[in-house]
Amino acid sequence: MFSNVAWATDGSPHADRALEYARELVQHEGGTLHVIHVVEKLVGPRVAGQNASMNAPEMEAKAKRQAHEMSEQGIDVKVHIRIGRAGEIAHVISEIAAESDADVIVVGTRGHSAVVSAVIGSVAQRLLHVAERPVLAVPPARSQTTEAEPSGAVAAKG
């Protein structure tokens, strides 16, 4: 059912947790894991083209390293690194997943409340609205949750 799995990563521990789910899906079906990392660029008159994160090169290297580790485990892996404008990351992930004909997009969540997510935004939450395929949103482990929320993965088709 999910032989072509897209895993979106920002290099965070939350994304690492989601990788475990993506790997299980791919190993179960013997499919392909599409590792997606979008380098977020700022937009504006004084900051145009600058990385939104100071550690963007390290996060890109980490995504490639994790892809290599999955490959060494016998998983067919394809890496997709793209540049995206701030605020459009979910759209870029969705586009890559569509181009890759992914059956599902697996992404980690940070465990923010609905109010916090509405204020600061969430790529995972935005993916649930813009993706043209199912999204498996993996919550943080109970000890990683930043606010008291019920745990449990959310699967939705956008």
N, C-alpha and C positions, 0 to 999 in steps of 0.2 A: 504494500500500500504506500509506504514512504521510502521508495528506493532512491530518490533523488532529493537529498536533504540540504537545505541552505542553513548555515549557522552564521549569524551575524555577531561580530565581536567588536567591543571597544577596548579590549584588553583588561577589563575589570574582573574581579573575582566573581561577579554575578554572571558575566559572560562565560567564564571558565566553568561554572556550575552548569550552565546550559549546554556546554560542549559535551558533557557526559550523556545528556539525553540525546543529543544529535548523534553521537557515536553509537549509542545503543540502537537507535532507529536504523542507521546505515548498516551496522553489523547484522542486524536481524534480517534485513532484506538483501544484503550483499550489494548495496548500491554505491552511489557516489556522494561524497561530502563536499559541498561547496562552501569554502571558508570565505566569508565576506567581511572586509574591513573597509570602512569609509573614513578617510582622513578629512576631518571637518575644517573648513577654511572660513575665516571671518570675512564679512562683507561690510564695507563702509569706507568713507573717504580716507581715513587715516590708517586703517588696518586691513584693507583689501588684500586678500591672498595670504595672510598670515595664518598659521595653524591656530585653531581654537584651543588646543592643548599644548602645553610646553613639552610634554613627553610623547608627542605624536610619532617621532621616529622609533622610539622604543616599543610603542604599542604595535606599530606595523611589523617590526622585527619579531615581536612575540607571536603575532598571528601567523607569520610564516613559519616560525619554529614549531608552533602547535600543529600546523598542517603537516610539517615534515614528520613529527612524532606519530601522527595518525597514519601517515603513509607507511612508516616503518612497521606499524601494526597490521599492515596488509589492507588498509582501507584505500580505495580509490579516492584521491583528493584533488580538487581544483581550487586554486586560490584566486580571488578577485579583490584587488585593491583599487579603489577609486577615490577621487577627490569629490567632496560635496560641500555645498554652501551651508553655513549654519542655518538650522531650521528645516533643512531639506534631506536630512540623513535617512529618514524612514522611506522617503520616496526613492532615493538611490538604492537602498537595500531591496525594496520591492521590484525595481527595474531589473536589478541583477538577478534576483530570484526568477523573474519572468523570462529573462534571456536564457537562464540556465535550465528552464523548464522544471524548476524545483516543485516537489509535491507538498512541501511544508517548509516554513521558515521557523527556526528555533532561535529564541533570543532570551537573554536573562533580564530580570527586572530588579530594581533596587529596593522595592518594598516600601516606597513612599505611600502616604495616604492619598486619597483622591484630591484633597485640597492642595497638598504640596505638589502633586503631579500637574494639577491645573495651573499652578503658578510658575513652576520651573520647567514644565514640560517633560516628556518621556518618549524616547524613541520607540520603546516597546508599545506604549499606549498608542502612539501615532500609527505604528505598523498595523495595529488591529483595525484601524479605520481606512488605511490606504492600500493595504496589500490585496492582491487579487487571488491569493491562495491562503490556505490555513496558516495560522500563526500559533506556535506553541510558546507561550510565555512562561518561563521557569522562574518561580519566586526564589528569593534568597533563602538559604538555610535558616532555620529558626533563630540561630545565634547571630546571623548576619542582618536580620530584619532591623531596620532603623526605627520603626514605629510599630506599635501594637496593631497588627492586622491579622486576619485569618490567612493561613497559608494554603497553598494548593495551586497547581498549575492551571492556567486558563488557556483553553484552546478556542479559537474563534476563526471564522472565515470572513475575510474582509470584503 
